[in-house]
Amino acid sequence: MSRHAFLVIIPVADRPRHIRACLASLAELLRRFPYAGRIRVLLADDSRAAASIDANRALAEAFSAAGIETIHFPPAEQQALVAALPSPLPHVLGAAPVAPYGHKGQGVMRNIAWLKASQLLREAPEETLIWSIDSDQEFRVNVPENDGYVLDFFNALDAIFTRTDAEVLTGKVVGDPPVSPAVMTRNFLDDVLAFLADAAQRDPSAPCSHHGVTVSHGDAAYHDMAELFGFRPAEHSPYPCPLPGLHSEADGFAHFAARANSFFYGEHPTRVTAYQPGDPLASLVPARTVYAGNVVFRPSALRYFIPFAPLRLRMSGPTLGRILKSELGERFVSANLPMLHKRTVESGGQAEFRPGIETQATAVDMSDEFERQFYGDVMLFSVERLAAAGPLCRAASAEFAPTLDCLREEMLARYNERQTAVLSRLARLMALLSDPAQWWNQRPGLAEGLRHFAANVRHNFAAENSGQARINDEARWQDWRARLLDGLEHYAEDRAAWARLLVSL
């Protein structure tokens, strides 16, 4: 039986606690499910803080000493690699590298890491599979059995790539949703309002009633516009209280209120994606979306890269997925091999580093991420439409501008309609948080977390400088339009240049 070697690529930017948890879960996975083939980790460091780079280097050394071969690929080495390339590829790797060479964005960092992978594989005689993941993930799932270590990832992947001709395989994630809070706010407000409506009928001194709740959320249940992806919008979801031991309704309320603001860092306390057991090999189906934090591919697929990476668009994985679907067909597959996704660290409910999210005290501004999400959607569905007739490399350039204009108009109408829905729900929430008759308003500080959350919703959806305002700004659209169009017009040329570059490395 084949035993592929694995090169696990983990981009990380100023997240030493996340990467420690990720690597520790890999060590624990291999303790429980030994794998006979060679496993190496490439820690692609996109940190800017010197302390984070030092911490990541120390982690690589520690895990290597413990038996997991871990290569630290720091910004200085990345800068040298890119500077030495025979062609600059600005639409793939960004501007010419200068120090400090950190916070380039996940797309550019992955593309550079994939160049490094191409170099490393030239020195490896084994048949190697490349597994690209995220630093805020762990090699387990969210079930209590065996602490979630129920999937034998490496042996399952080895079997799939031995028995099928799959070239690219994407898993999914469980736990925190893999999308921006910018597109989950309406659903979460529905859940918050349902929680308060239920709490209003309860005795705050009675035992907490939010336990024993088993809600299974399927694909895109967390997404405000699930219909865009072919899924039905989900109804509101109950809150499964995680507090142990005996505690009251008021205690459960306080915990929920205190965690509400973590939503802006990627949590969705009421719509955690659950693991659904199933045989990985039997689960294979044709795919259309790349989960960039959980994708496995043969070295031949290094001919692809994260498209339009310097634009730092969200939805770059699904955009790549539409390209792969049009070119690989059934050799691009999805399997039931999800990883645990944990957006926030345990202390404080915030992410160590989250690009596009700015925080001052309890105030959160996600306008940058909001804008990148919107234009990521515009680009995703433009590419989907353009690639419907064949590979994007051969699409008629005359169709690029009209397609972008059409998709921007369609997406803006959807986003503006959703803003109206969000602000309507926010008004109801504010009324409940200011009603003196409600028991949670009779206990000082109990609902303060929900008030912070509501203030941040207002700031991000109603303020003049909000992400919602940015996407309606015509001058900003003209700037984005030119950049999106530039990316599309250079894509075929970039693919050809990338292929030549891989040969030259």
C-alpha positions in Angstrom: 0.0 0.0 0.0 1.2 3.5 -0.9 2.6 5.8 1.8 2.7 9.3 0.5 5.0 11.8 2.1 3.2 15.0 3.3 4.3 18.6 3.3 2.0 20.5 5.6 2.1 24.3 4.9 0.9 26.6 7.7 0.9 30.3 7.0 1.0 32.3 10.3 0.9 36.0 11.1 1.6 37.1 14.7 -0.3 34.1 16.2 2.2 32.2 18.3 -0.6 30.8 20.6 -2.6 29.6 17.7 0.3 27.9 16.0 1.4 26.2 19.2 -2.1 24.7 19.6 -2.1 23.7 15.9 1.2 21.9 16.1 0.4 20.3 19.5 -2.8 18.9 17.9 -0.7 17.5 15.1 1.6 15.8 17.6 -1.4 14.4 19.4 -3.0 13.2 16.2 0.1 11.3 15.3 0.4 9.8 18.7 -3.1 8.4 18.4 -3.0 7.6 14.7 0.7 6.8 13.7 1.5 7.3 10.0 4.4 5.4 8.3 5.2 8.1 5.7 7.3 11.2 6.1 5.6 14.3 7.4 7.2 17.7 7.3 5.7 21.1 8.3 6.5 24.4 6.5 5.8 27.2 8.9 5.3 30.2 6.5 5.8 33.1 8.8 4.0 36.3 7.7 4.5 38.0 11.1 5.6 41.5 11.4 6.5 41.6 15.1 10.0 40.4 15.8 8.8 38.7 19.0 6.3 36.6 17.0 8.9 35.6 14.5 11.2 34.5 17.3 8.4 32.6 19.0 7.5 30.8 15.8 11.1 29.9 15.2 11.4 28.5 18.7 8.2 26.5 18.2 9.6 25.0 15.0 12.8 24.0 16.8 10.8 22.5 19.7 8.5 20.4 17.6 11.4 19.3 15.4 13.2 18.2 18.5 10.1 16.3 19.5 9.9 14.4 16.2 7.8 16.5 13.9 10.1 17.9 11.2 9.2 21.6 11.2 10.8 24.2 8.8 10.6 27.8 9.8 10.3 30.0 6.7 10.8 33.6 8.0 10.0 36.8 6.2 13.7 37.5 5.5 14.0 34.2 3.6 10.8 34.9 1.8 12.1 38.3 0.7 15.3 36.8 -0.6 13.4 34.1 -2.5 11.0 36.6 -4.2 13.8 39.1 -4.9 15.8 36.4 -6.7 13.0 35.4 -9.1 13.6 36.0 -12.8 10.2 37.7 -13.2 8.4 39.7 -10.4 4.8 38.5 -10.9 3.2 41.5 -9.1 -0.4 40.2 -9.7 0.6 37.0 -7.9 3.2 37.9 -5.3 2.5 41.6 -4.8 4.9 44.5 -4.9 8.7 44.1 -4.9 9.6 42.9 -1.4 11.0 45.3 1.1 11.6 44.9 4.9 9.7 44.4 7.0 8.2 41.7 4.8 5.2 40.7 7.0 1.4 41.0 6.8 1.4 40.4 3.1 -2.0 38.7 3.4 -2.9 35.0 3.3 -3.1 34.8 -0.5 0.4 36.3 -1.2 1.8 34.3 1.7 0.4 31.0 0.4 1.7 31.7 -3.1 5.2 32.3 -1.8 4.9 29.2 0.4 3.9 27.2 -2.6 7.1 28.4 -4.4 9.1 27.3 -1.4 7.3 23.9 -1.5 8.3 23.5 -5.2 11.9 24.0 -4.2 11.6 21.5 -1.3 10.0 18.8 -3.4 12.9 18.9 -5.9 15.0 17.5 -3.0 12.5 14.8 -2.0 12.3 11.5 -3.9 9.0 10.4 -2.2 5.7 11.0 -3.8 4.5 14.0 -1.7 1.1 15.4 -1.0 0.9 19.1 -0.1 -1.6 20.0 2.6 -2.3 23.8 3.1 -4.0 24.7 6.3 -4.5 27.7 8.6 -2.8 28.5 11.9 -6.2 28.8 13.8 -7.1 25.2 13.1 -6.4 21.9 14.8 -6.1 18.3 13.6 -9.3 17.2 15.3 -13.1 17.9 15.3 -15.6 19.1 17.8 -17.0 16.0 19.3 -16.4 14.8 22.9 -15.3 11.3 21.9 -11.5 10.9 22.3 -11.2 14.7 22.6 -12.2 15.1 19.0 -9.4 12.9 17.7 -11.6 10.6 15.7 -10.3 11.2 12.2 -7.1 9.4 11.0 -6.3 12.3 8.6 -3.0 11.1 7.0 -4.0 7.5 6.4 -7.3 8.6 5.0 -5.7 11.1 2.6 -3.1 8.6 1.6 -5.8 6.1 0.7 -7.8 8.6 -1.3 -4.9 9.8 -3.4 -3.7 6.2 -3.9 -7.1 4.8 -5.0 -8.3 7.8 -7.0 -6.9 10.1 -9.6 -7.9 13.2 -7.6 -5.5 16.1 -8.1 -6.9 18.5 -5.5 -9.0 17.6 -2.5 -10.6 20.1 -0.1 -11.9 19.4 3.3 -14.0 21.8 5.3 -13.9 23.1 8.9 -16.0 22.6 11.9 -16.3 24.9 14.9 -16.2 28.6 14.1 -17.6 29.5 10.7 -15.0 30.1 8.0 -16.4 33.4 6.8 -16.4 37.0 7.9 -18.7 38.5 10.5 -19.6 41.0 7.8 -21.9 38.3 6.2 -23.2 36.7 9.4 -24.7 39.7 11.3 -28.3 39.3 10.4 -28.4 35.7 11.4 -26.7 36.4 14.7 -29.1 39.2 15.4 -32.0 36.7 14.8 -30.4 34.4 17.3 -29.8 37.1 19.9 -33.4 38.3 19.6 -34.7 34.8 20.0 -32.4 34.3 23.1 -33.8 37.5 24.7 -37.4 36.5 23.8 -36.9 33.2 25.6 -35.0 34.8 28.5 -37.9 37.2 29.1 -40.1 34.3 30.0 -37.7 32.7 32.4 -37.0 33.2 36.1 -33.5 34.5 36.3 -32.9 32.5 39.5 -34.1 29.2 38.0 -31.6 26.6 36.7 -30.2 27.5 33.3 -32.4 26.0 30.5 -29.9 26.3 27.7 -28.4 22.8 27.9 -29.0 19.6 26.1 -29.5 21.6 22.9 -28.4 19.6 19.9 -28.6 21.6 16.7 -26.8 20.3 13.6 -25.9 23.1 11.2 -25.2 22.3 7.6 -23.4 24.2 4.9 -23.7 28.0 5.0 -26.2 28.0 7.9 -24.2 30.8 9.4 -24.3 32.9 6.2 -26.8 35.8 5.8 -27.0 35.2 2.1 -26.9 31.4 2.0 -29.0 31.3 -1.1 -26.1 32.7 -3.1 -24.4 29.4 -2.6 -27.4 27.2 -3.3 -28.4 26.7 0.3 -31.6 27.5 2.1 -31.4 30.2 4.8 -31.5 28.7 8.3 -34.1 29.6 11.0 -32.8 31.1 14.2 -30.7 28.9 16.4 -30.7 28.4 20.2 -27.7 29.1 22.3 -26.1 26.0 23.8 -24.7 27.2 27.1 -21.2 25.8 27.8 -21.0 26.6 31.5 -20.5 23.5 33.6 -22.1 22.6 36.9 -25.3 24.1 38.5 -25.9 27.7 37.5 -28.9 30.0 36.9 -30.6 31.6 34.0 -28.9 34.8 34.9 -25.5 33.1 34.9 -26.1 31.7 31.4 -27.3 35.1 30.3 -24.2 36.8 31.6 -21.9 34.3 29.8 -23.7 34.8 26.5 -23.7 38.6 26.8 -20.0 38.7 27.6 -19.2 36.6 24.6 -21.4 38.5 22.1 -18.6 40.9 21.0 -16.4 37.9 20.1 -18.7 37.6 17.1 -16.6 40.4 15.4 -13.6 38.2 15.6 -15.2 35.3 13.8 -17.1 33.4 16.5 -20.8 32.5 16.0 -21.9 31.2 19.4 -25.2 29.9 18.2 -24.2 28.4 14.9 -21.1 26.4 15.5 -20.5 24.0 12.6 -20.9 20.4 13.8 -19.0 17.4 12.7 -21.0 14.8 10.9 -19.4 11.3 11.0 -18.8 9.6 7.7 -16.2 7.5 5.8 -13.8 9.9 4.1 -13.3 7.8 1.0 -17.0 7.1 0.6 -17.8 10.8 1.0 -15.9 12.0 -2.1 -17.9 14.3 -4.3 -17.0 16.8 -7.0 -16.1 20.2 -5.5 -16.5 23.8 -6.4 -15.0 25.6 -3.4 -11.5 25.5 -2.0 -11.4 25.9 1.8 -8.0 27.6 1.7 -7.3 26.4 5.2 -7.9 22.8 4.4 -6.8 21.8 0.9 -4.6 18.8 -0.2 -3.0 18.5 -3.6 -0.5 16.6 -5.7 2.7 18.6 -6.7 1.2 18.9 -10.2 -1.4 21.3 -8.8 1.3 23.7 -7.9 0.6 25.1 -11.4 -2.2 26.9 -9.7 -1.9 29.8 -7.3 -4.3 31.9 -5.1 -5.8 34.2 -7.8 -5.6 38.0 -7.4 -3.8 37.6 -4.1 -2.4 41.1 -3.8 -5.9 42.5 -3.8 -6.4 40.7 -0.4 -10.0 39.8 -1.3 -11.9 37.5 0.9 -13.5 34.5 -0.9 -10.2 33.8 -2.7 -10.6 30.1 -1.9 -14.0 29.8 -3.5 -12.7 31.8 -6.4 -9.8 29.4 -6.9 -12.4 26.6 -6.5 -14.4 27.9 -9.5 -11.2 27.9 -11.6 -10.3 24.4 -10.5 -13.8 23.1 -11.2 -13.7 24.4 -14.8 -10.3 22.9 -15.5 -10.1 19.7 -13.4 -13.7 18.6 -13.3 -14.1 15.5 -11.2 -10.4 15.5 -10.3 -11.2 18.4 -7.9 -13.1 16.7 -5.0 -14.4 17.4 -1.5 -14.1 14.9 1.3 -15.5 14.6 4.8 -12.2 15.5 6.5 -12.9 18.7 8.3 -10.5 20.4 10.8 -11.4 22.2 14.0 -11.5 26.0 13.4 -11.0 28.2 16.4 -11.0 31.9 15.5 -10.3 33.3 19.0 -7.9 32.4 21.8 -9.2 31.4 25.2 -8.4 34.6 27.0 -10.6 37.6 26.2 -12.5 36.2 23.2 -10.3 38.0 20.7 -8.1 36.8 17.9 -4.3 37.2 18.3 -4.2 38.8 14.9 -7.0 39.4 12.5 -6.4 41.5 9.3 -9.1 44.0 8.6 -10.4 44.2 12.2 -9.4 47.1 14.3 -10.1 47.2 18.1 -10.0 50.0 20.6 -11.3 48.9 24.0 -14.7 47.3 23.2 -15.1 49.2 19.9 -14.6 47.0 16.8 -14.2 48.4 13.3 -14.5 45.8 10.5 -14.9 48.2 7.6 -11.7 47.0 5.8 -12.8 43.4 6.1 -16.3 44.3 5.1 -15.1 46.0 1.9 -12.8 43.1 1.0 -15.7 40.7 1.6 -18.0 42.6 -0.7 -15.5 42.9 -3.5 -14.4 39.3 -2.9 -18.0 38.3 -3.6 -18.1 40.5 -6.7 -14.9 38.8 -8.0 -16.1 35.3 -7.0 -19.3 35.4 -8.9 -17.7 37.2 -11.8 -15.2 34.4 -12.2 -17.9 31.8 -11.8 -19.9 33.5 -14.6 -16.8 33.9 -16.8 -15.6 30.3 -16.2 -19.0 28.8 -16.9 -18.1 28.3 -20.6 -14.5 27.1 -20.0 -11.2 28.0 -18.3 -10.8 31.6 -17.2 -7.5 31.8 -19.1 -9.4 31.6 -22.3 -12.3 33.9 -21.4 -13.0 36.8 -23.7 -11.5 39.9 -22.1 -14.3 42.0 -23.6 -16.6 40.3 -21.1 -14.6 41.3 -18.0 -15.8 44.8 -17.5 -19.6 44.2 -18.2 -19.5 41.1 -15.9 -17.9 43.1 -13.1 -20.4 45.9 -13.5 -23.3 43.5 -13.5 -22.1 41.6 -10.4 -21.4 44.7 -8.5 -24.9 45.9 -9.1 -26.4 42.6 -8.1 -24.2 42.3 -4.9 -24.8 45.9 -3.9 -28.6 45.4 -4.0 -28.3 42.3 -1.8 -26.0 44.0 0.7 -28.2 47.1 0.9 -31.3 44.9 1.4 -29.4 43.1 4.2 -28.4 46.4 5.8 -32.1 47.3 6.1 -32.8 44.0 7.7 -29.8 44.3 10.1 -30.8 47.8 11.2 -34.4 46.7 11.7 -33.3 43.9 14.0 -30.8 46.2 15.8 -33.7 48.6 16.6 -35.6 45.8 18.2 -32.5 44.7 20.2 -31.8 48.2 21.5 -35.4 48.5 22.6 -35.1 45.3 24.6 -31.8 46.5 26.1 -33.3 49.8 27.3 -36.6 48.4 28.6 -36.6 48.8 32.4 -39.2 46.1 32.7 -36.8 43.4 31.5 -35.1 41.6 34.3 -31.6 41.8 32.7 -31.8 45.6 32.8 -32.5 45.5 36.6 -29.1 44.0 37.3 -26.2 46.4 36.7 -23.7 45.2 34.1 -25.5 42.0 33.2 -26.3 43.0 29.7 -23.3 45.3 29.1 -21.7 42.9 26.6 -24.8 42.9 24.5 -24.8 46.7 24.5 -21.2 46.7 23.3 -22.2 44.3 20.6 -25.2 46.4 19.5 -23.0 49.5 19.4 -20.5 47.8 17.1 -23.3 46.6 14.8 -24.5 50.2 14.5 -20.9 51.4 13.9 -20.3 48.8 11.2 -23.7 49.1 9.4 -25.0 52.6 9.9 -22.0 55.0 10.5 -20.8 57.2 7.7 -17.4 55.5 7.7 -18.7 52.0 7.9 -18.0 49.1 5.5 -21.6 49.4 4.3 -21.0 53.1 3.4 -17.7 52.2 1.7 -19.3 49.8 -0.7 -21.9 52.4 -1.7 -19.2 55.0 -2.5 -19.0 55.4 -6.3 -15.5 56.8 -6.2 -14.3 53.8 -4.2 -16.1 51.5 -6.7 -14.3 53.1 -9.6 -10.9 52.4 -7.9 -11.9 48.8 -7.0 -13.3 48.3 -10.5 -9.9 49.2 -12.1 -8.1 46.9 -9.7 -10.4 44.0 -10.3 -10.4 44.5 -14.0 -6.6 44.6 -14.0 -6.4 41.3 -12.1 -8.7 39.6 -14.6 -6.9 41.0 -17.6 -3.5 39.7 -16.4 -4.7 36.3 -15.2 -3.9 34.3 -18.4 -0.5 36.0 -18.6 0.2 35.3 -14.9 -0.7 31.7 -15.3 1.8 31.3 -18.1 4.5 33.2 -16.2 3.9 31.1 -13.1 4.4 27.9 -15.1 7.7 29.1 -16.4 8.8 30.2 -12.9 8.1 26.8 -11.4 10.3 25.2 -14.1 13.1 27.6 -13.3 13.2 27.1 -9.6 
